[in-house]
Amino acid sequence: MRHLIIYTLTALLLLSCEQDTYDKGDGTYSDMTADFVEAHANREKNIDYVITDNGDSLTLDVPCEASWASTADSTYRAIMYYNKVDANTVKALSISKMNLMSVTPRDSIKTMKTDPIGLESSWISKSKHFITFAITLKVGIANANSEKHRITLIPDSVTLDKSGDKGTLHMTFFHDKGDIPEYYTEKFYFSLPTSVLSGFGCDSAAIRVNTTANGNKTLTFPIR
């Protein structure tokens, strides 16, 4: 198994990536679906229902215990693998908490880094609560003294439309690849809670990303 160490600059989250192998026949996983969701924890801190990025509300046939759901009656960003029981009820096979991105003030960054990433896709949930990035990074075996991949978003400026009523928050995708060897390509998902952008009072976000395939690319999302 290969491991990649990544840090978001403010949260300093230690992440590892591993790939599971599922049966392909008529077994438990043959009809499996995966969705990015907002997962609700009930009073017992078990996940009892989710809202998918497409806006579908799905109830778990049996509430799922999740060690990371530490607060009752709260909502978490997660990815869920499941089988349908009926139109609105599912059997959860696996549910994992998502990696969340942070926003870091530019004046707290010593050196601006925009090392390229592989950008596979990006989208905003129907609720507009989360912007999600599917990215690939070149990785290898890090030693104890290695620098780490660092990822965050840096706010640059706010611009107004011609009417002066609607604003766009411009940000840069910060990526410092450190000295991690570039032997393999691994895929990762990161979600940005749009609630962290509320203080800027903007209606949309424009994020500039340095991509391995096409150089700098700007992604624009409505956030309210």
N, C-alpha and C positions, 0 to 999 in steps of 0.2 A: 504494500500500500504506500502511495506517495502522499506526502503532507505538504501543505502550503500554509505559511504563517502570514496573516494579513492583519493590519491594524487600521481601524478607522481612527482618525487623529484625536477625536475627543473621547470616544468610548473605549478605545484600546481593547477591542474584542479579539480574543484568540480563537481562530477558526481552523477547522480541519475539514478536508473534503474527502469523502470516500464514495465509491460507486457500488451500489448493490445490484445483484443479478436476480431477475425475477423469472419465474416459470413462464413459458410461452404457450402452454397447451390449454386445457380446459380447467385448470386449477383456479386457486383463489385469485390469482393476479391477471387472469386472461382478459377480464372485462374492466380492468382497473383504469380509473381516470385520475389525473392530477390537476389540481387547481391552486392558484394563489388566492388566499382568503383573508378575511378579517374574522378571527376566531373568537367567539364569546365564551368567557369562563363564568360558570354559574356560582352560586353561593358556596359550593363545595370545591371551587376552583377547578372543576372539570369542564372540558369543552363540550357544550351541549348543542350549539349550532354555529354555522359559519355563513358569511356573505362572500360570494365569489367576486372576482374582478369584473365579471359580466353582470353583476347585480342579482344573481340568483341566491335565494335563501334556502339553505339545506340544513335539515335537522338530523343529528346523529341518532341512530337507533338506540345506541348505548352511549351515554356521555363518556368521553375519553379523558383519562387522567394524563396530565402533562406537567412534568416537574417544573417547567419554566413558567407556568401560569401561577404566579405568586400572589395575585390580588383577586379577590372575589368580585364578581359582577363587573368585569373589565374586558377589554378587547385587545387582542394581540394580532400582529401580522404573522402569517404562517403559510406553509405550503402543505396541502393535504392530499394524500393518496387514498382513494376510496372506491367502493363499488356501490352502484345505485340499488336501493331496495324498492323504492317507487319514485314518483316524479319529484318529491320534495324530501325524501328520507334516504340517508346513505349509511353505509357501514364503513367506518373509518379504519383503514389498514395502517396508516402512519400519518402523523401530523407533527411537523417540526417548525420551530420558531425561525423566522426569516432574519437575515442579516440586515440591519438598518444602517443607512448612511447618515452622516452628520453634516452640518453646515458650520464652517470654521471661518472666523474673521480673518481677512487678509493680513492684518497687522500682527497676527500671532504666528504667521508662517515665515520662517527665516529665509527660505529659498523656494521660490515658486517652481513646482515640478509638474510637467504635463507629459510624462512618458506615455507612449501610445498603448492603447488597449484594443483588444478585439471586441467590437461592439456588434453583437448578434441581433439584438432587438431592444426596444424600450417601449413602454406604454404607461398610461395612467388608468387607474381603476375607474369604473363607472361612477363610483361614489366621489371620485377626485380626492380620496384620502391618501393615496400612495402612488408615487411614480416608481416604476420598477425597471431596472437595467439587467439585461442578460449579457454578461461579458466573458471574454476569455483572457487568460493571463499565461505568460510563459513562466514555468515554475521548475524547481529542482529540489534537491535535498539541501536544506538550510542547516548550517552548523550553529552552535550556541552563540557565536559572536557575529553572525550575519545581521546585516540590516534587513528590515522587513518591508514588504509591500505596504504602502500607506495610501489610503483612498479617502477623500472627503470632497465636499463642494465648497468653493470659495465665491462669495458674492462679490460682483464687480461694480454694478451700477443699476439704476432704475431709470427707465425711459417711459414717457407718457405718449399716448396716441394724440392725434391732431385735436381731438376735443378736450384733451387734458383730463378726461374722466377715468381712463383705464391705464394701468401701469404694467410694465413688464420688468421682472427681476432678471437681470443677466448674471449668470454664474459660470465658473470654469470648473471642469472636472479635474481635480488634483489627483495625480498618481505619481508616486515615487517608488520605482521598482527596487530601490536599494541594490544590494549585490547578490540577490537570489539568482542562482544559475538558471539559464533558460533552456532546459532540456525537454520539457513537456508542455503541452497546452491543456489547461484545465478550465472548466466552465463554472461560473459563479453567478448567483443572483443577489442583487442588493435592492432594497426598497427605501425610498425617501419619503418619510411622512410629510405631507404638505402642510401639516399643522405647524412645523418648525419654520415655515415661511410666512406665517400669518402676520408677524411683526413688521414685515416690509409693506403690507397694505397693497399688494399687487394682485392683478387678475390672471396673470400668466407668468410662466418661467421659461427662459431661454438658456439652455445649458450647452456650453461649448465643450466638445470632447475631441481629443486628439486620438484618431483611430488608426489602427495599423493598415487598414485597407485604403482609406480615402483621405487621410490627413484630418485637418480640423473640420468638424461637422457640428452644426448647431441644431439641437433638439428643442422644440417649443411645445409647451403643454399648458392648457387652461387649468388653473388651479382653484377657480371658484366661479 
